[in-house]
Amino acid sequence: MLFNLVPMHPERTYFTLQNLGTAICPYRVTGIAPLLVDMATLGYAIQDRWELPERALRIPFIRITASTATKASISGTPAADTKTPR
């Protein structure tokens, strides 16, 4: 499973609006910690995680430094990795 170009917050999930100038778009910002717990509950293991600073989401008064991509697979499959998430 690959989550790519997903705006994420280190701790919590919430909804917000982003003003693009020509439009206002709703965003669901996913909490990294709750996502990792939910994925582990479903039997997934994180293989890798990286930040995409060029895709940063700027929301006044809330710090989100970058979008995050996360790659996960079902535990026990050949592609699974025991590496600790960054």
C-alpha positions, 0 to 999 in steps of 0.5 A, spaced: 500 500 500 502 506 498 500 513 501 503 518 496 502 526 496 498 525 503 498 531 507 500 529 514 500 531 521 505 528 526 499 527 531 492 528 529 487 527 523 483 533 522 479 537 516 481 544 513 480 548 507 486 551 503 485 557 499 489 556 492 487 563 490 482 561 484 479 556 489 478 554 496 479 546 497 477 542 502 483 537 505 483 531 510 490 532 514 491 525 516 495 523 523 501 519 522 501 516 529 493 514 528 495 511 521 501 507 523 496 504 529 491 503 524 495 499 519 499 495 524 492 493 527 490 490 520 497 487 519 501 492 515 508 493 516 511 500 514 517 499 509 519 506 508 517 513 509 519 519 506 517 527 506 515 531 500 517 538 502 516 541 495 508 539 496 508 542 503 501 544 505 501 551 509 495 552 514 495 558 518 497 557 526 498 549 524 505 547 523 505 541 517 512 541 514 511 537 508 506 532 505 509 525 507 509 518 503 508 511 506 509 505 503 506 499 507 505 491 506 502 486 510 506 483 515 510 476 513 510 477 506 516 477 502 516 485 501 515 486 508 521 490 512 522 490 519 525 497 519 523 502 524 519 508 521 522 514 520 
